[in-house]
Amino acid sequence: MVENMETYYIPLLATIIAVLACVYASYSDIKRGIIPNKLTFPLIGVGLVLDGIYAYLTGNYWLIISAALITGFIFVLGYLFWKMGAWAGGDVKLFTALAALLPIYPPLFAYNILSYQMPIYANYPFPFTLIINSILSMLPFLLIYVFYISFKYKPHLLKELIAPVKNYKKNIITTLVVTAAAYITLQITPYLPFQIIIISLILIFILSYLISKLPLYIKAVIIIVTTVLGLWQNYMVTISGIVILFLIITFIEMVRILLTRVSKEALQDDYKINELSEGMIAAHKLYEKDDKVFYDDKSFYQKMREAISTGDLSIISTPPGKLLVGTLAAGLKNEDIELLKKLSHEGKISDNFKVKKGVPFAPSILIGLLISLLIGDLAIIFLNILNWILY
C-alpha cells in the first residue's frame, strides 16, 4: 500500500488538484479577468506539503529541496515576464503554484504511438514543459478568441483573417520553393562536418530566399526538377511533406495577420480619457521627445521590417523617447490616468485612448497542462518531427 502511495497516489492527487485549479482559474480569468490570490497562494503551500510527503515516503529528501528551488526559479522567471508586460500577476502565481504541485513529471501512465513511448519527456523539469506548452497553446486559443470577438462584434475582420486561405495560389508557390530548398539541403548536409538540425534550417531559409529571387523560368525549372527527384526517391514523404508544409505556411500567414492587423483592431477598444479606470491596459506606449508627446503604435513586425530595409537596428532596440505610459499587463495606475488627463487638457494628446482587451491566459495554461500530462513536451516533439523529416 505504501509503495502505491509512493509511486502513484501522491502524484495523482497533485495532478487532480492542478487540473481542477486550472479549470477554476480559467473560468475566473474569462469571467472576471483575474486569477484570485485565494486560489494560488494556498496551492503553493499545498504543493510543497505534498512534495514533502512524497519525499518522506520515497526516502528521496532531495526532492523537497529541488521542488522548492524549482518553484522559486519559476516565480523569478514569471516575475521577469511580468516586468516585461507579457504576463499578469495572476499568471505568475498560477505557474508558481503548478510548479509547487508538479515539480517533476508525474509518472501516472504511459502508452505507445507508432512505437514511440508517450508522453514525451524533456530533460528539464516539468514546469518548464508546462510553460512552453502553455505559450504554444496561446496561439490557437488567441485565434479562437479573436474569431469569437470578430464574429460577435466586428465581422468584417473575418474576411481579413481568412485571406490566406483564399490566397492559396501564393502559398502553393511558397510551399514548392521551400520544398525545393529542403531537397537541396538534404543533398548538401551529408557533406557538412556537422549535421545539426539548426544548420539545416538555416540552409533551408537561405536557399528559399535565393530561389524566390530568381527569374520565373529558372525558379520553375528548379522547383520541377527537385519535386520530380523527390517523388522518384520517396513519393510518400515528398507528397506528405508538401501537404503539411502548405498547411503550416497557411497557418503561419493567418497567425501573422492575427497578431498584426486583426488583433490590433479586434483586441482594442476606444475610450475617452475620462472613462479610463485603474487596471486597463494601454494599447500603445506613450513617449515624450523634444517636448512632443506621441504614441508608438508600430508593431514589432513593422519595426523589424523597417530595421531590415534601412539597416538601422536602433529602431528595434532604442526607445523613441522618454516613456510616459507603458503597456504592462498590470495596467494603468491612477497616476497614469491623471497624467493622461493633464496631457489631454494641454492639447498634447487627443481625448481618445486605445485600450487592449485583456486576453485570458489561464485557459492556455489549462490546455498546456493537459498537453504536458497526456502528450508531453511539444518543443521536443516538434524537434523530433523536424529531425525525422530532414534526416
C-alpha positions in Angstrom: 0.0 0.0 0.0 2.9 2.4 0.9 4.6 1.5 -2.4 1.4 2.5 -4.3 1.2 5.7 -2.3 4.8 6.5 -3.2 4.6 5.8 -6.9 1.0 6.8 -7.7 -1.4 8.3 -5.2 0.6 11.5 -4.2 1.4 12.5 -7.8 -2.2 11.6 -8.8 -3.6 13.8 -6.1 -1.3 16.7 -7.1 -2.3 16.3 -10.7 -6.0 16.3 -9.9 -5.6 19.4 -7.8 -3.6 21.1 -10.5 -6.2 20.4 -13.2 -9.1 21.5 -11.1 -7.2 24.7 -10.1 -6.6 25.5 -13.8 -10.2 24.9 -14.6 -11.4 27.3 -11.9 -8.6 29.8 -12.8 -9.7 29.7 -16.5 -13.4 30.3 -15.5 -12.4 33.2 -13.3 -10.0 34.7 -15.9 -12.6 34.6 -18.6 -15.5 35.7 -16.4 -13.8 38.4 -14.2 -10.4 38.9 -15.8 -8.5 37.8 -12.7 -6.9 34.7 -11.1 -7.7 35.1 -7.4 -4.9 35.0 -4.8 -7.2 32.9 -2.6 -6.6 30.1 -5.2 -2.9 30.4 -6.0 -1.4 31.2 -2.6 -2.8 28.2 -0.8 -1.9 25.9 -3.7 1.8 26.8 -3.3 1.7 25.7 0.3 -0.4 22.5 -0.6 2.1 21.7 -3.4 5.2 22.0 -1.1 3.4 19.9 1.6 2.7 17.1 -0.9 6.3 17.3 -2.1 7.4 16.8 1.4 5.1 13.8 2.0 6.3 12.3 -1.3 10.0 12.9 -0.4 9.4 11.2 3.0 7.6 8.2 1.6 10.2 7.6 -1.1 13.2 8.4 1.1 14.3 10.9 -1.5 14.7 14.0 0.6 16.5 15.9 -2.2 13.0 16.1 -3.9 11.6 18.6 -1.4 14.8 20.8 -1.8 14.7 20.6 -5.6 10.9 21.3 -5.6 11.5 24.4 -3.5 14.3 25.6 -5.8 12.2 24.9 -9.0 9.2 26.7 -7.5 11.4 29.7 -6.6 13.0 29.8 -10.0 9.6 29.6 -11.8 8.4 32.6 -9.6 11.5 34.6 -10.5 11.1 33.7 -14.2 7.4 34.7 -14.1 8.3 37.9 -12.3 10.6 38.8 -15.2 7.8 38.1 -17.7 5.5 40.3 -15.6 8.1 43.1 -15.6 8.3 42.8 -19.4 4.5 43.1 -19.6 4.0 39.6 -21.0 2.1 38.0 -18.1 -0.3 39.3 -15.5 0.4 38.8 -11.8 -2.2 36.0 -11.5 -0.5 34.1 -14.3 2.8 34.3 -12.5 1.3 33.0 -9.2 -0.6 30.2 -11.0 2.6 28.9 -12.7 4.3 29.1 -9.3 1.6 27.1 -7.7 1.7 24.5 -10.5 5.5 24.3 -10.1 5.0 23.5 -6.4 2.4 20.9 -7.1 4.2 19.2 -10.0 7.9 19.9 -9.8 8.7 16.6 -11.6 6.8 14.8 -14.3 4.0 12.8 -12.6 4.5 9.1 -13.5 0.8 8.4 -13.9 0.6 6.4 -17.1 2.5 5.6 -20.4 1.4 4.4 -23.8 2.8 3.9 -27.3 2.0 5.6 -30.6 3.8 4.2 -33.7 6.4 2.6 -31.4 7.1 5.9 -29.6 6.6 5.9 -25.9 4.3 8.7 -24.8 4.3 11.1 -23.1 7.5 12.6 -24.5 9.7 13.8 -21.6 12.2 16.7 -21.7 15.5 16.7 -19.8 14.5 19.9 -18.0 11.9 20.0 -15.1 8.2 19.5 -15.8 7.2 23.2 -15.0 9.4 24.3 -18.0 7.5 21.9 -20.2 4.3 23.4 -18.8 5.4 27.0 -19.6 6.5 26.0 -23.2 3.3 24.2 -23.9 1.1 27.0 -22.5 2.8 29.6 -24.6 2.4 27.4 -27.7 -1.2 26.8 -26.8 -1.8 30.5 -26.6 -1.8 30.9 -30.4 -4.7 28.6 -31.2 -6.6 29.9 -28.2 -5.9 33.5 -29.3 -7.1 32.5 -32.8 -10.4 31.2 -31.4 -10.8 34.2 -29.1 -10.3 36.7 -32.0 -12.6 34.7 -34.2 -15.2 35.0 -31.4 -14.7 38.7 -31.0 -14.7 39.3 -34.7 -17.8 37.2 -35.3 -19.7 38.9 -32.5 -18.6 42.5 -32.7 -16.5 43.1 -35.9 -17.5 40.6 -38.6 -15.6 42.4 -41.3 -12.3 41.2 -39.7 -13.1 37.6 -40.5 -12.6 38.3 -44.2 -9.1 39.6 -43.5 -8.3 36.7 -41.2 -9.2 34.0 -43.7 -7.5 35.8 -46.6 -4.5 33.3 -46.7 -7.0 30.5 -47.3 -8.3 32.4 -50.4 -4.8 33.2 -51.4 -3.9 29.6 -51.8 -2.0 30.0 -55.1 0.6 32.2 -53.5 1.0 29.7 -50.6 1.4 26.8 -53.0 4.3 28.6 -54.8 5.9 29.3 -51.4 5.5 25.7 -50.4 7.1 24.4 -53.6 10.0 26.9 -53.2 10.6 25.7 -49.6 10.3 22.1 -50.7 12.9 22.7 -53.3 15.2 24.3 -50.8 14.7 21.4 -48.3 15.5 18.8 -51.1 18.7 20.7 -52.0 19.6 20.9 -48.3 19.2 17.2 -47.9 21.7 16.6 -50.7 24.2 19.0 -49.1 24.0 18.0 -45.4 25.9 14.6 -45.8 28.9 16.5 -46.9 28.9 19.0 -44.0 31.2 18.5 -41.0 28.2 18.9 -38.6 24.8 17.5 -39.3 22.8 19.7 -36.8 19.2 20.5 -37.4 19.7 24.2 -36.8 22.3 24.3 -39.6 19.8 22.5 -41.9 17.0 25.0 -41.0 19.4 28.0 -41.7 20.3 26.4 -45.1 16.6 25.9 -46.0 15.9 29.5 -45.1 18.8 30.9 -47.2 18.1 28.7 -50.2 14.3 29.5 -50.0 15.2 33.2 -50.1 17.6 32.8 -53.0 15.2 30.6 -55.1 12.4 33.1 -54.6 14.5 35.9 -56.0 15.4 34.0 -59.2 13.8 34.8 -62.6 10.5 33.0 -63.0 11.6 30.4 -65.6 14.7 29.4 -63.6 12.7 29.2 -60.4 10.1 26.9 -62.2 12.9 24.6 -63.5 14.4 24.2 -60.0 11.0 23.5 -58.5 10.1 21.0 -61.2 13.4 19.2 -61.1 13.6 18.9 -57.3 10.0 17.9 -56.9 10.3 15.1 -59.6 13.5 13.9 -57.9 11.9 13.9 -54.5 8.8 12.0 -55.8 11.1 9.5 -57.5 13.2 8.9 -54.4 10.3 8.8 -51.9 7.0 9.9 -53.2 5.1 9.3 -49.9 7.4 11.6 -47.9 7.5 14.2 -50.6 3.7 14.4 -51.0 3.0 14.4 -47.3 5.8 16.9 -46.8 4.3 19.3 -49.4 0.8 19.0 -47.9 2.0 19.5 -44.3 4.2 22.4 -45.4 1.3 24.1 -47.3 -0.9 23.8 -44.2 1.9 25.2 -41.9 2.6 28.1 -44.3 -1.2 29.0 -44.5 -1.5 28.7 -40.7 1.6 30.9 -40.1 0.2 33.6 -42.5 -3.1 33.5 -40.6 -1.2 33.9 -37.3 0.8 36.8 -38.8 -2.3 38.6 -39.8 -3.9 37.7 -36.5 -1.0 39.1 -34.5 -0.8 42.3 -36.6 -3.8 43.8 -38.3 -6.7 41.8 -37.0 -5.7 41.7 -33.3 -4.8 45.3 -33.5 -8.5 46.1 -34.2 -10.3 43.2 -32.6 -8.4 43.4 -29.3 -8.5 47.1 -28.8 -11.3 49.4 -27.7 -11.6 53.2 -27.8 -12.2 55.1 -24.6 -12.5 58.7 -23.6 -9.7 59.5 -21.2 -12.3 60.4 -18.5 -13.7 56.9 -18.9 -10.4 55.2 -18.1 -10.1 53.2 -14.9 -7.2 51.6 -13.0 -6.1 48.3 -14.4 -7.0 49.0 -18.0 -4.1 48.1 -20.3 -2.8 50.7 -22.8 -2.7 49.5 -26.3 0.4 51.6 -27.2 3.2 53.1 -25.3 3.2 56.9 -24.8 6.5 58.7 -25.2 7.8 62.2 -25.0 10.7 63.6 -27.0 11.7 67.2 -27.8 8.6 68.4 -25.9 6.4 66.4 -28.2 4.1 63.6 -26.9 3.3 60.7 -29.2 2.1 57.1 -29.2 4.4 54.3 -30.5 1.7 52.3 -32.4 4.1 50.4 -34.7 4.1 46.6 -34.2 7.3 44.6 -33.6 6.8 43.1 -37.1 6.7 46.6 -38.6 9.8 47.7 -36.7 11.6 44.6 -37.8 10.8 45.2 -41.5 11.8 48.9 -41.2 15.1 48.0 -39.4 15.9 45.4 -42.1 15.1 47.8 -45.0 17.1 50.7 -43.5 19.8 48.8 -41.8 19.2 50.7 -38.6 18.8 48.2 -35.8 18.3 51.0 -33.2 14.6 51.1 -34.5 14.1 47.9 -32.6 16.5 48.3 -29.6 16.3 52.0 -28.8 13.2 53.6 -27.2 12.0 56.6 -29.3 11.9 58.9 -26.3 11.1 59.1 -22.6 8.4 56.6 -21.6 5.4 58.2 -20.0 2.8 55.4 -20.1 3.7 51.7 -20.7 1.7 48.7 -21.8 2.5 46.3 -18.8 -0.1 43.7 -18.1 -0.6 45.2 -14.6 -2.5 48.0 -16.4 -2.8 51.7 -15.8 -2.2 53.3 -12.4 -4.1 56.3 -11.1 -1.1 58.5 -11.7 -1.0 57.3 -15.3 -4.7 58.3 -15.7 -4.0 61.7 -14.1 -1.1 62.3 -16.4 -3.2 61.4 -19.5 -5.9 63.9 -18.3 -3.3 66.6 -17.9 -1.8 66.0 -21.4 -5.2 65.9 -23.0 -6.2 69.2 -21.2 -3.0 70.8 -22.5 -3.8 69.6 -26.1 -0.7 67.4 -26.4 -2.8 64.2 -27.0 -6.3 63.6 -28.2 -9.2 62.7 -25.8 -9.4 59.2 -27.4 -7.3 56.4 -25.8 -6.9 52.9 -27.1 -7.2 50.1 -24.5 -6.2 46.4 -25.0 -8.9 43.8 -24.5 -7.4 41.5 -21.9 -6.9 38.1 -23.4 -7.2 35.5 -20.6 -4.1 33.4 -20.4 -5.4 30.9 -17.8 -7.2 28.7 -20.4 -3.9 28.4 -22.3 -2.3 27.3 -19.1 -5.0 24.7 -18.7 -4.5 23.5 -22.2 -0.8 23.5 -21.8 -1.1 21.4 -18.6 -3.3 18.8 -20.3 -1.0 18.5 -23.3 2.0 18.2 -20.9 0.4 15.4 -19.0 -1.1 13.5 -21.9 1.3 14.1 -24.8 4.5 15.6 -23.4 6.8 18.4 -24.3 5.7 20.0 -27.7 9.1 21.6 -28.3 10.8 18.2 -28.1 8.1 16.6 -30.3 8.4 19.3 -32.9 12.2 19.0 -33.0 11.9 15.2 -33.3 9.4 15.6 -36.3 11.8 18.1 -38.0 14.7 15.7 -37.4 12.7 12.9 -39.0 11.7 15.0 -42.0 15.2 16.3 -42.6 17.2 13.1 -41.8 
